Amino acid sequence: MILVGLGFTFLLGAIVGSFLNVAVSRLPLEKSLIWPSSRCGVCQQPIAWYDNIPLLSYWLLRGKCRTCRTVFSLQYFGVELATALGFAGLYYLEVVCNIHGWRVAFPAEQILGHAWPMWVGFAWHAALFSFLMVASVCDLGGREIPLRLTLTGTLIGVLGSALLPWPWPSTAALATPQSAFAPRAAWQLADGTLGLGIYAWPLWGPLPGCLAPGGNWQTGLATGVVGALVGTFMMRAIRSAFSFGLRKEALGLGDADLMMMAGSFLGWQMLPIALFLSVPFALVVGLLNMALRRDASLPFGPSLSLGILLTLLGWRWIGQSDQARFLFFGGGLLMTMTLVGGVFLFLSGFVFRYLRGGDEHGEDRDR
């Protein structure tokens, strides 16, 4: 049964990946994703259905257009394969292994041996994966993350947050919220276990009286909206500080829009961790870009996307400690860290500006 599920999700991912290729090629040009049908970019001849079979057609045609023999980029096959592997991997980790510890009680309603809420959770995160894939490929190819993509993703994320409020898909009753400083008290289930939903955590703990005890559309909507706002303002603050220091654009607005979209899907708590995890990958991508393309620009979107996915898959271990809850929901501590971080970014801007000024003056003296 697991092999059937892996095969199904791999095939589904390949089909979705074929559509993602259309999005990658058309969104930066602000073209429709529906019309016209897929066609060769050189001879403009429509591509027949038998030449548009995910994964297979590329190799059967040896990566060329049947009509004009123009060579297609290997990126098309790569996106389809990466999406297929990503979907199958998500299925195995989230549905088979249940790495999030989702507590469901629907034994009578199963699909391929798994309760249907598990599949809803998989589909939700697969949708986020698809948005991140398109954003990453667009950023790698053109150093731009289309606003249409991130806005659409954010709207879907906010809508889904209202329909799937925390602690969904857990069916256990929630305990009465207490102090956020008491271990586990703010999101402990009535049976004494810790519940993880589609959103790992609600927007705050303990929840305000108008939202408590959770499980309602108001809690979900607020979680998605707050996540989107924190994502975009966090990245815009970082962008402003470093742009001020370097006297040139340090991060694109597309990166802020990407984190806005991720926040609408996941809530705000995962975003700082994802940003932290993305930095080493960004350095690797930057070095490879310089070595292979001799391009000094840094596409940050792929690294952010990878950091987001790693944080999502590892949140059960990253964020479920009492120390993490104390950090994210201790109001005074969180405010202090925010202020300290803001001052650090502001001072960093002055340092970068001073160093750049010193270099410029040094160059002038050499002349």
Disulfide bonds with the S-S distance in Angstrom:
none
